């Protein structure tokens, strides 16, 4: 068993990220712990291990695969939507919108709420409910519809959707792979 000694009594002269030896001012030679790309086991066997970004599917909306950013700082989940048109069908409020690169979707409106965006400004958004497929797991989530045109990921997975289901490994990506029962198109 090897013992790693860290020189906390003085600042390091230099540190390498490659895992090679690190030299401290104390003259001690130590090894930096290796960086792991594999996910650590979940604290509970019931939680799904995900990285900071994952591929998900929204089959009820007809969206095969969409790249989602897993954001523990966001309370609600958001889906990129353009040309959002509310309408009524038999007294039910519905919304039609374009998701991703021209994929037309229709859904029943769950709610209309004021949401504070990442820039700190409040805006009114439509909320819908849809099935989410992540790896081999499926559950219902609420999504707000907003323009994410300037964002790298078409969907944001927020805390409410993750609650009691997911543990996030922020240094990992794509841990769940492609959704198990989704078409192969990428929105």
C-alpha positions in Angstrom: 0.0 0.0 0.0 1.4 3.3 -1.0 0.9 6.5 1.0 0.5 9.8 -0.8 1.9 12.8 1.0 0.6 16.2 0.1 2.7 19.3 1.1 0.0 21.5 2.6 2.6 23.6 4.5 3.8 25.4 1.4 2.3 26.1 -2.0 3.3 23.8 -4.9 6.0 25.0 -7.2 4.2 23.5 -10.2 1.4 21.0 -10.8 0.9 18.8 -13.8 -2.5 17.5 -14.8 -1.0 14.5 -16.7 -0.7 12.5 -13.5 3.1 12.8 -13.5 4.9 13.5 -10.3 4.3 16.8 -8.6 7.1 18.7 -6.9 6.4 20.7 -3.8 8.6 23.4 -2.1 9.1 21.0 0.8 11.2 18.8 -1.5 8.7 15.9 -1.3 7.9 13.9 -4.5 4.4 12.8 -4.6 2.1 11.4 -7.2 -1.1 13.1 -8.2 -4.2 10.8 -8.0 -5.1 9.6 -11.5 -8.0 11.4 -13.2 -10.8 9.0 -13.9 -13.3 9.4 -16.8 -15.5 6.5 -15.5 -18.4 7.4 -13.3 -18.2 6.6 -9.6 -20.9 4.3 -8.3 -24.1 6.0 -7.3 -24.6 6.5 -3.5 -27.8 4.5 -3.8 -28.4 1.7 -6.3 -31.7 3.3 -7.2 -30.2 6.5 -8.7 -29.3 6.9 -12.3 -25.7 8.0 -12.9 -25.4 10.8 -15.5 -22.8 13.1 -16.8 -23.1 16.9 -17.2 -24.5 16.3 -20.7 -26.6 13.4 -22.0 -28.6 12.2 -25.0 -32.4 12.0 -24.3 -35.5 11.3 -26.2 -39.0 12.9 -26.0 -41.1 10.2 -27.8 -44.5 11.8 -27.1 -43.3 14.9 -29.0 -41.8 12.8 -31.8 -38.3 13.9 -30.9 -35.9 10.9 -31.3 -32.7 12.1 -29.8 -31.7 15.5 -28.4 -28.6 16.6 -26.6 -29.4 17.8 -23.1 -27.3 19.7 -20.6 -27.8 18.4 -17.1 -28.1 21.6 -14.9 -28.5 21.3 -11.2 -28.6 25.1 -11.0 -31.9 25.2 -13.0 -35.1 24.4 -11.2 -37.1 23.6 -14.3 -36.3 21.8 -17.5 -36.4 23.7 -20.8 -36.8 22.7 -24.4 -35.7 24.9 -27.4 -38.8 26.0 -29.3 -39.4 28.5 -32.1 -42.7 29.8 -33.5 -44.8 28.9 -30.4 -48.5 29.2 -31.2 -51.2 28.6 -28.5 -54.6 27.3 -29.6 -57.6 25.4 -28.1 -59.0 22.0 -28.9 -62.3 21.0 -27.2 -61.6 23.5 -24.4 -58.1 22.3 -23.7 -55.2 24.8 -24.1 -52.6 23.4 -26.5 -49.4 24.7 -28.1 -47.8 24.1 -31.5 -44.1 24.8 -31.8 -40.9 24.0 -33.8 -38.3 22.1 -31.8 -34.7 21.7 -32.9 -34.0 22.0 -36.6 -37.6 22.2 -37.9 -39.4 19.4 -36.0 -43.0 20.4 -35.6 -44.6 19.4 -32.2 -48.0 19.8 -30.6 -48.7 19.4 -26.9 -51.3 20.2 -24.2 -50.4 23.2 -22.1 -49.9 22.3 -18.5 -49.3 25.8 -17.2 -48.1 29.3 -18.1 -45.6 30.7 -15.6 -43.1 33.5 -15.1 -39.5 32.1 -15.2 -36.2 33.8 -14.5 -33.8 32.9 -17.4 -30.1 32.5 -17.2 -29.6 36.2 -17.7 -31.7 37.0 -14.7 -34.7 38.4 -16.6 -38.2 37.1 -16.1 -40.2 35.9 -19.0 -43.5 34.1 -19.4 -43.2 30.5 -20.7 -45.6 27.7 -21.6 -45.1 24.5 -19.7 -45.9 21.1 -21.1 -45.5 17.5 -19.8 -43.8 14.8 -21.8 -42.2 11.4 -21.4 -38.4 11.6 -21.1 -36.2 8.6 -22.1 -32.7 8.6 -20.7 -30.7 5.4 -21.4 -33.1 2.6 -20.4 -35.1 4.8 -18.1 -38.4 6.5 -18.8 -40.5 9.0 -16.7 -42.7 12.1 -17.2 -41.2 15.6 -16.8 -42.4 19.1 -17.1 -40.7 21.3 -19.8 -40.8 25.0 -20.4 -40.7 26.2 -24.0 -38.2 28.9 -24.8 -35.7 29.9 -27.4 -32.3 28.3 -26.8 -31.0 29.3 -30.2 -27.8 30.8 -28.7 -27.3 27.8 -26.4 -25.2 24.8 -27.3 -27.7 22.2 -26.1 -31.4 22.1 -27.3 -32.6 21.0 -23.9 -31.8 21.7 -20.3 -32.6 19.0 -17.7 -33.4 20.8 -14.4 -33.6 19.7 -10.7 -37.3 18.9 -10.7 -36.9 16.4 -13.5 -33.9 14.8 -11.7 -35.3 14.8 -8.1 -34.9 11.4 -6.4 -33.8 9.8 -9.7 -30.4 11.1 -10.8 -26.9 11.6 -9.4 -24.7 13.9 -11.5 -21.0 13.2 -12.2 -19.9 16.7 -13.4 -16.6 15.5 -14.8 -18.3 12.9 -17.1 -20.4 13.1 -20.3 -22.7 10.7 -22.2 -22.8 8.1 -19.4 -26.2 6.7 -20.4 -25.5 6.5 -24.2 -28.3 6.7 -26.7 -31.9 6.3 -25.4 -32.8 2.6 -25.6 -36.1 2.9 -27.4 -35.8 6.0 -29.6 -35.4 6.6 -33.3 -31.9 7.6 -34.4 -32.5 11.1 -35.6 -30.7 13.8 -33.7 -32.5 17.1 -33.1 
